Amino acid sequence: MKQSSNGMERILVILLAVICVVSLTAAIVSSAAEMHNVTKTPKIKEFTLQELEKYNGKNIKTSYVAYQGIVYDVSNSDLWKNGDHKGHHAGKDLTEEMSKAAHGPGALTSFPVVGILKNDSNSNFITRMITRITKIV
């Protein structure tokens, strides 16, 4: 009877080991599939200043503004009706103007990022940073 009990324990240990290996393999495969989806980052649109000017909230309803090489969509903000906000105009690079604004740049950075300024000297750095951030998120 003792020998039969040892045989049964071995079978249970082997069965438990197989279940663990199968579960671990499934978890690894699932994680790899999720990582594959995460690493597919969208292409970041690059705007020239001339392209950005089209998104002034007047010619078309979309309002984009740039700050430090990053282009933000302010279209859905009540504060940017018709592309204007307290003397500032959509379709422009507001980097210099923001230093004179009553609020800091945090007011802009809360809006969705839609691209970068192509002619900006920091555009390559910004592209790399946005790509890294979108992989994390």
N, C-alpha and C positions, 0 to 999 in steps of 0.2 A: 504494500500500500504506500509506503514511504517513497519508493521509486516512482510510482505513478503520480504522486504529488509533485515530485521534482520535475517530471516530464511536463506536467500541466503548467507549472510555473515558467518553464522555459518557453512553452508555446505562448503564454500570455506576455512574457517579456518581448519575444520576437514580434508578436502582433502589435504591441504598444510601440515598439521601435519603428515598425512599418508605418503605422498611423502618424507618428511624429514626422517621419521623413516626407510622407505625402503632404501633410499639412504645411510643413516648412517650404517645400518645393512650390506649392500652390501660392503661398504668401510671396515668395520671391518673384514668381512669374507675374503675379498681380501687380506688385510694386514696380517691376520693370515696365509693364504696360502703361502704368500711370505716369512714370517718369518719361516715357516716350511721348505721351500726350503733352506733358508740361514743357518739354524742350521745344515743341513746335511753337516758336514765338512769331507773332504777326510782324510783317514788314512795317517799319516805321516810315511814315510819309515824310519826305523832305520838301520843304517849301522854300522858294526864293522869296525875296521881299515883294516882287511883282505878283507872285501867286498869292501871297498872304493878303495883298491889297484887295483881291476879289472877295474876300470873306469879311467885308466891312459892315454887314448887317443891313445894307441898303440895296445894293444890286441884287443880292440874294439874301434870304432870311438868316443864313448862317453867319455867326460872328466869331472870328478867331483873333486872338492876340498872342504876341510872343513876348517872352520874358527870359532873359539870359539864354537865348538859343532854343528854348522849348516853346512849342505852340500849344495854346490852351483853347478849348471850346467854351465860350461864355454865352452861347446862344440861348440857353435855357434860363439865364439869370434875369430876374426882373430889374436888376441894377444896370443891365446893359441893353435896355430897350433901343431898338433901331441902331444898334452898334455904337451907342454913345454912353459914357459913364463919367459924369462930373468933369467934362472937358477933355476926356480921353476918348480916343476913337478906335474901334475895332479895325482889323486889317493892317495893323501896324506893330512894330517892335516897340514895346513899352519899357524896355530896360532902363533907359535914362530917365523917363518920366516917373518910374516907380520910386526913385529916390526922393522925389518931391511930393509923393502921395501921402495923404493923412494916415493911411494904413500901410503895413508892411507887405512884402511880397507873398506872405501867407494867404492873403485874400485871393490871389490869383492861383496859387499852387493847389487850392482845393478843387479847381475845375479839372475836367478830364483832359488828359494829354492826347493830342491828335497828331503830333509830329514834332519836327525840329526845323530850324532855319538852316537852309543849305549853305548859305554864305557865311554863317557864323563860324568864327575860328575855333570854337569849342565843339562843333557839331559831331566830330568823330568821337570825342570823349562822351558827349551826351548820348549818342547812339549806343555806345557800349554800355553805359550805365542803365539806360532804359531797358535794353535787352536783358541785362542781368536781373534787374528788378522784376521784369515780367516773367522771368524763369522762376523766381522765388515765389511770386504771388501765384 
